[in-house]
Amino acid sequence: MQNIKNLIGDTFRDYQANAVADPDMAEMYADDHSTFQTIARYLETGDKEDVVRASTIIDRMDTAPREEFIVACGMDFGPEWVSENLGWDIV
């Protein structure tokens, strides 16, 4: 899950970079960071029910962060896993 962890770290750094200059953007990054961490915890268990919970959260995300997370999942788990377990196709 290295790519997912990298995404979480990058998102936190984006939050820090915007915390003073653009509080609205910082809040968005903080929300994405929290969501990414929640999804990662579900995926780490490997439990089918937790993967379904992660998929549900991903489906409800805004487009840009969802795409970033799906790509990171594809890099970590492979495109077939993402398609079978999360319902997203990576090309």
C-alpha positions as CSV (number, residue, x, y, z in Angstrom):
1,M,0.0,0.0,0.0
2,Q,3.0,2.3,-0.6
3,N,1.3,4.4,-3.2
4,I,-1.8,4.9,-1.0
5,K,0.5,5.9,1.9
6,N,2.3,8.3,-0.4
7,L,-1.0,9.9,-1.5
8,I,-2.0,10.3,2.2
9,G,1.4,12.0,2.9
10,D,1.1,14.2,-0.2
11,T,-2.4,15.3,0.8
12,F,-1.2,16.2,4.3
13,R,1.6,18.3,2.8
14,D,-0.9,20.0,0.5
15,Y,-3.0,20.8,3.7
16,Q,0.0,22.3,5.4
17,A,1.0,24.3,2.4
18,N,-2.4,25.9,2.2
19,A,-3.2,26.2,6.0
20,V,-2.4,29.9,6.2
21,A,-2.7,31.2,2.7
22,D,-6.0,29.5,1.7
23,P,-7.9,28.1,4.6
24,D,-10.8,26.8,2.4
25,M,-8.4,24.8,0.3
26,A,-6.6,23.6,3.5
27,E,-10.0,22.3,4.8
28,M,-10.6,20.5,1.6
29,Y,-7.2,18.8,1.8
30,A,-7.8,17.9,5.5
31,D,-11.1,16.3,4.6
32,D,-9.5,14.3,1.8
33,H,-6.6,13.3,4.1
34,S,-9.1,12.0,6.7
35,T,-11.1,10.1,4.1
36,F,-8.0,8.6,2.5
37,Q,-6.9,7.4,6.0
38,T,-10.3,5.8,6.7
39,I,-10.3,4.0,3.4
40,A,-6.7,2.8,3.8
41,R,-7.6,1.4,7.3
42,Y,-10.5,-0.6,5.8
43,L,-8.3,-1.9,2.9
44,E,-5.5,-2.9,5.2
45,T,-7.7,-5.4,7.0
46,G,-8.3,-7.4,3.8
47,D,-11.7,-8.3,5.2
48,K,-14.3,-8.5,2.4
49,E,-16.9,-6.4,4.4
50,D,-14.2,-3.7,5.1
51,V,-13.4,-3.6,1.4
52,V,-17.1,-3.1,0.6
53,R,-17.1,-0.2,3.2
54,A,-14.1,1.3,1.5
55,S,-15.7,1.0,-1.9
56,T,-18.8,2.8,-0.6
57,I,-16.8,5.7,0.7
58,I,-14.8,5.9,-2.5
59,D,-18.1,6.0,-4.5
60,R,-19.2,9.1,-2.5
61,M,-16.0,11.0,-2.9
62,D,-15.5,14.1,-5.2
63,T,-14.1,13.2,-8.6
64,A,-10.5,14.4,-8.3
65,P,-9.6,12.8,-5.0
66,R,-11.5,9.6,-5.9
67,E,-9.5,9.3,-9.1
68,E,-6.2,9.8,-7.2
69,F,-7.1,7.1,-4.7
70,I,-8.3,4.7,-7.4
71,V,-5.0,5.1,-9.3
72,A,-3.0,4.6,-6.1
73,C,-5.0,1.4,-5.4
74,G,-4.4,0.2,-9.0
75,M,-0.6,0.8,-8.5
76,D,-0.7,-1.1,-5.1
77,F,-3.2,-3.9,-5.8
78,G,-3.4,-4.0,-9.6
79,P,-6.1,-3.0,-12.0
80,E,-8.0,-6.3,-11.9
81,W,-8.3,-6.1,-8.1
82,V,-9.6,-2.6,-8.3
83,S,-12.2,-3.6,-10.9
84,E,-13.3,-6.7,-9.0
85,N,-13.4,-5.2,-5.5
86,L,-14.0,-1.5,-6.0
87,G,-15.9,-1.5,-9.3
88,W,-13.7,1.0,-11.0
89,D,-11.8,0.3,-14.3
90,I,-8.2,1.6,-14.7
91,V,-6.9,1.9,-18.2
